[in-house]
């Protein structure tokens, strides 16, 4: 999905979403154009996507995601900051041959988020 700048709809970045082997887990990846970094655009966009996937999607698309994950290069401090602001926590360091320098982050819905869902 394309992330745009409020007000003028200029493309600023992307968020990719894919289901993984577990039907309750969704993997995210994201990128923001250099000229739009450090403006909070991705933090806000990821917050909306997180809320949608963990709370709203169950009622609109009949999916039941209870966990979101993201693999981030351990040197990408800006991406780690975006994830931290969106309640993602580091859960493991990747040791696979394909991604030796990546860290896995994940988040689950909070109790308050479940209370906020309107039925």
Phi, psi and omega in degrees: 000146182270135175260130181240161177282134179300138175097322182234000177055029175286129178300131182238340182179188181219154169230125177257141182230131175212144174284147176251194185299325178277123183293352180256004182240138179234136179256135181246148166221153184207157177208147177229140180299144185307319183290350179248007179287156178063031176241001180082003183297311183288324177301314180293317180296316180295325177299316179294317179295318178301311180300315181299311184292323183273337185239309188277324187301328180301322184273336184257332182236003179061031173260159183226068178281126177246356181211136174244139179233160175209136175256122186235141173299132185297344179266358182270079186295327179295317179294321178297321178295318178299315180295317180299320179294341181253027174066024172275145178234147177292128181241336176194153173263131182287135177237015180284159181297325184283330183224066185290341185249026182251152178239138178265129174246149176213160177217153174230158181293146176276163178301319180296323178297322176295322179293331183282347181292129178269126180264000000 
